[in-house]
Amino acid sequence: MEKLLKAFVVSLVALTLLIPTSSKEGFAASVLPRVLNFITSGTATAGYQAASGTATVLSKHLPTEVKVVPTTGSRETFPMFVTGEGDLGNNSAFDCREAWLAGPTLKEFLRGNRAPIQLVLSGAPNWGGVMVAADSGIMTGADLKGKRYVGIFAGSDSITKLAHAALANFNLRPDEVRMISVPNVQDGVAAILERRADATGSAVIGMAALQELDITRGARFLSFNTSPEAVKKFTDIYPALPVKVEPKKGVVGVREPITMMEYDYYMYCHKNLTEETVYQIVKTL
């Protein structure tokens, strides 16, 4: 989470420096919307935490109220921009691309429309992986064979793809685990906590849901296989990059040096949000 927030700030500073000085004049006096809706993921996710922090800063320092609106996932999130309910949002690069192009994972829910979004900033990475309970005895991806695996996330086809990409990296087929479906990522962690599942195929560093699991049963991320063939099996399904993660105080679930998958998280806005408003948001952050 610390790395995500640092990258977030660096991206903001860089973007501010790229805006021509001449365009700044008059922006400070512009009238901002009285309310902005920040559409994000569920309340126990890192995305929600980032959105809440962003909304708090903006509401404090701008003459506008930024309301955080959690959803079950991308199937619910991006249609809210089509209907005009969403002003700001944050999501993975994969989901934003699918929304922008009305790609196969979201086309049905967008009713064939491309989501009317534009990029505000990029560069904040998610570090994700497969999560198990430390007391489960599961130590490697190969140990998942025959186990109860949360690999279907009803709120997001992209997260389902992420979970299936993890299985492919572990050289497992979906039919070699006992597949479980949940609405969203935090429910995947809850299923482990409640002993309804042995593993969830999508969890990221910084998720609040991991802390309760860590307190009760211990939380453990499984390390991905790093051979070129194994990495390709993952990236053929979901675009990401392997990254080494070391144990560190406050990094829940990383108990030894492991490899996780990194993918960018974007902050975006409705295309009708004015340039002046977007500038004030970036400058304030």
C-alpha positions in Angstrom: 0.0 0.0 0.0 2.9 2.4 0.8 4.4 1.8 -2.6 1.0 2.3 -4.3 0.5 5.6 -2.6 4.0 6.8 -3.3 3.7 6.0 -7.0 0.3 7.7 -7.0 1.9 11.0 -5.7 4.8 10.8 -8.1 2.4 10.4 -11.0 0.4 13.4 -9.8 3.5 15.6 -9.5 4.7 14.6 -12.9 1.4 15.3 -14.5 1.1 18.7 -12.9 4.5 19.7 -14.2 3.5 18.7 -17.7 0.6 21.2 -17.8 1.6 24.4 -19.6 1.9 27.4 -17.4 -0.3 29.5 -19.7 -3.2 27.1 -19.2 -3.2 27.6 -15.4 -4.4 31.2 -15.5 -8.1 31.3 -14.8 -8.3 27.7 -13.5 -8.2 28.8 -9.9 -11.3 31.0 -10.4 -13.2 28.3 -12.2 -16.4 26.9 -10.7 -16.1 23.3 -9.7 -19.1 20.9 -9.5 -20.7 21.0 -6.0 -20.6 17.2 -5.8 -18.4 14.6 -7.5 -19.1 10.8 -7.3 -15.9 8.7 -7.0 -16.9 5.2 -8.2 -14.6 2.4 -6.9 -14.5 -1.2 -5.7 -15.8 -2.8 -2.5 -15.1 -1.4 0.9 -12.5 -3.9 1.9 -10.3 -3.4 -1.1 -7.1 -1.3 -1.7 -9.0 0.5 -4.5 -11.6 1.7 -2.0 -8.9 2.8 0.5 -7.1 4.8 -2.2 -10.4 6.4 -3.3 -11.4 7.3 0.2 -8.1 9.0 0.9 -8.3 10.9 -2.4 -11.9 12.0 -1.7 -11.0 13.2 1.8 -8.1 15.4 0.5 -10.2 16.8 -2.4 -13.2 17.5 -0.2 -11.1 19.3 2.3 -9.2 21.5 -0.1 -11.6 22.2 -2.9 -15.1 23.8 -2.9 -16.7 20.5 -3.8 -17.8 17.3 -2.0 -16.3 14.1 -3.3 -18.5 11.1 -2.4 -17.1 7.6 -2.6 -19.4 5.0 -4.1 -18.4 1.4 -3.6 -19.5 -1.2 -6.1 -19.3 -5.0 -6.5 -17.0 -4.6 -9.5 -16.4 -3.4 -13.0 -19.8 -4.8 -14.3 -21.4 -2.2 -12.0 -18.8 0.5 -12.1 -18.5 1.4 -15.8 -22.2 1.4 -16.7 -22.5 4.2 -14.1 -20.3 6.4 -16.3 -22.5 5.6 -19.3 -25.6 6.8 -17.3 -23.7 9.8 -16.0 -23.7 8.7 -12.4 -19.9 8.5 -12.2 -17.5 11.5 -12.2 -14.3 9.9 -11.0 -13.1 6.3 -10.7 -10.1 4.0 -10.2 -9.6 0.6 -11.6 -7.0 -1.7 -13.2 -5.5 -0.9 -16.5 -7.1 -4.1 -17.9 -10.6 -3.0 -16.8 -10.1 0.5 -18.1 -9.0 -0.8 -21.5 -12.0 -3.1 -21.6 -14.4 -0.3 -20.7 -12.8 2.1 -23.2 -13.0 -0.4 -26.1 -16.3 -2.0 -24.9 -14.2 -5.2 -24.8 -15.6 -8.8 -24.4 -15.6 -8.8 -20.6 -17.8 -5.6 -20.4 -19.6 -5.3 -23.7 -22.8 -6.9 -22.4 -23.0 -4.7 -19.4 -22.1 -1.5 -21.3 -24.8 -2.5 -23.9 -22.4 -2.1 -26.6 -21.3 1.4 -25.6 -17.7 2.4 -25.0 -17.4 3.9 -21.5 -17.1 7.7 -21.7 -14.0 7.9 -19.6 -10.6 9.7 -19.9 -7.4 9.1 -18.1 -6.4 11.4 -15.2 -3.2 9.6 -14.2 -1.5 6.2 -14.2 1.4 4.6 -12.6 0.1 3.3 -9.2 0.8 -0.5 -9.2 -1.2 -3.3 -7.6 0.7 -6.2 -6.3 -1.6 -9.2 -6.5 -1.5 -12.9 -6.0 -3.3 -16.0 -4.6 -4.2 -15.9 -0.9 -4.5 -18.8 1.5 -4.7 -19.2 5.2 -1.3 -19.7 6.9 -2.8 -22.7 8.8 -4.1 -24.4 5.6 -0.9 -26.3 4.9 -0.9 -24.9 1.3 2.6 -23.7 0.6 2.9 -23.7 -3.2 0.6 -23.3 -6.3 0.9 -27.1 -6.9 -0.8 -27.7 -3.5 -4.0 -26.1 -4.8 -4.9 -29.2 -6.9 -8.2 -30.6 -5.6 -8.7 -27.7 -3.2 -11.6 -25.3 -3.0 -10.5 -22.3 -5.1 -12.3 -19.0 -5.5 -11.9 -18.4 -9.2 -15.2 -16.9 -10.3 -16.0 -13.3 -9.3 -19.5 -12.5 -10.4 -18.9 -8.7 -10.3 -15.9 -8.7 -12.6 -15.0 -11.0 -15.5 -11.5 -9.4 -15.5 -10.8 -10.6 -11.9 -12.1 -14.0 -12.9 -9.5 -13.9 -15.7 -6.9 -12.9 -13.2 -7.7 -15.9 -11.0 -7.6 -18.3 -14.0 -4.2 -16.8 -15.0 -2.9 -17.7 -11.6 -3.9 -21.3 -12.1 -2.3 -21.4 -15.5 1.0 -20.1 -14.0 0.8 -23.0 -11.5 0.3 -25.4 -14.4 -3.3 -26.2 -13.2 -6.5 -26.4 -15.2 -9.7 -24.9 -13.8 -11.2 -28.4 -13.6 -8.3 -29.5 -11.4 -9.6 -27.4 -8.5 -13.0 -27.2 -6.8 -14.2 -23.9 -8.3 -16.1 -21.5 -6.1 -17.9 -18.3 -7.1 -18.2 -15.1 -5.0 -19.5 -11.6 -5.8 -16.2 -9.7 -5.4 -12.6 -9.9 -4.2 -13.3 -9.2 -0.5 -15.8 -12.0 -0.4 -13.0 -14.3 -1.7 -11.0 -13.5 1.4 -14.1 -13.9 3.6 -14.7 -17.4 2.1 -11.2 -18.4 3.4 -11.8 -16.8 6.8 -15.2 -18.7 7.1 -13.6 -21.9 5.9 -15.8 -22.1 2.8 -12.7 -22.0 0.5 -9.1 -22.9 0.8 -7.7 -20.2 -1.5 -8.8 -17.1 -3.4 -7.4 -16.4 -6.8 -7.3 -12.6 -6.4 -6.0 -10.6 -3.5 -3.7 -7.5 -3.4 -1.4 -6.0 -0.9 -3.2 -3.3 1.1 -6.6 -5.0 1.2 -8.3 -4.3 4.5 -9.9 -7.8 4.4 -6.5 -9.4 4.7 -5.9 -8.1 8.2 -8.8 -10.0 9.7 -7.7 -13.2 8.0 -4.2 -12.6 9.3 -5.4 -12.1 12.9 -7.6 -15.2 12.9 -5.9 -17.8 10.7 -2.8 -16.1 9.3 -2.6 -14.8 5.7 -0.2 -16.1 3.1 0.4 -15.1 -0.5 1.6 -18.0 -2.7 4.6 -17.2 -4.9 4.2 -17.4 -8.6 6.4 -19.5 -10.9 9.0 -17.3 -12.6 10.1 -19.5 -15.5 9.5 -17.7 -18.9 6.9 -20.4 -19.8 5.0 -20.0 -16.6 4.9 -16.2 -16.8 3.7 -16.4 -20.4 0.9 -18.7 -19.3 -0.2 -16.0 -16.9 0.2 -13.1 -19.3 -1.6 -14.8 -22.2 -4.7 -14.5 -20.0 -4.1 -11.3 -18.0 -1.4 -8.6 -18.7 0.9 -8.2 -15.7 4.6 -8.3 -14.8 6.3 -10.5 -12.1 7.8 -8.6 -9.2 9.8 -9.7 -6.2 8.3 -8.7 -2.9 10.1 -8.9 0.4 8.6 -9.4 3.9 8.1 -6.0 5.6 6.3 -4.7 8.6 2.7 -3.9 7.6 2.8 -6.0 4.4 0.2 -8.5 5.3 0.5 -12.0 3.7 4.2 -11.8 2.6 5.9 -14.2 5.0 9.1 -14.8 2.9 10.5 -13.4 -0.3 8.0 -14.2 -3.1 7.0 -13.3 -6.6 3.7 -11.5 -7.2 2.1 -10.0 -10.3 2.1 -6.3 -10.8 -0.4 -4.4 -12.9 -1.2 -0.7 -13.1 -4.1 1.0 -11.4 -5.6 4.1 -13.2 -7.5 7.1 -11.9 -9.9 8.3 -14.6 -12.9 10.6 -14.9 -16.0 11.1 -17.1 -15.1 12.6 -20.4 -17.4 15.5 -19.8 -15.5 16.6 -16.7 -14.0 19.9 -17.7 -10.2 20.4 -18.1 -10.4 23.1 -15.4 -11.9 20.6 -13.0 -9.4 17.9 -13.7 -6.5 20.4 -13.4 -7.8 21.5 -9.9 -8.1 17.9 -8.8 -4.5 17.0 -9.9 -3.0 20.2 -8.5 -4.8 19.7 -5.2 -3.6 16.1 -4.8 
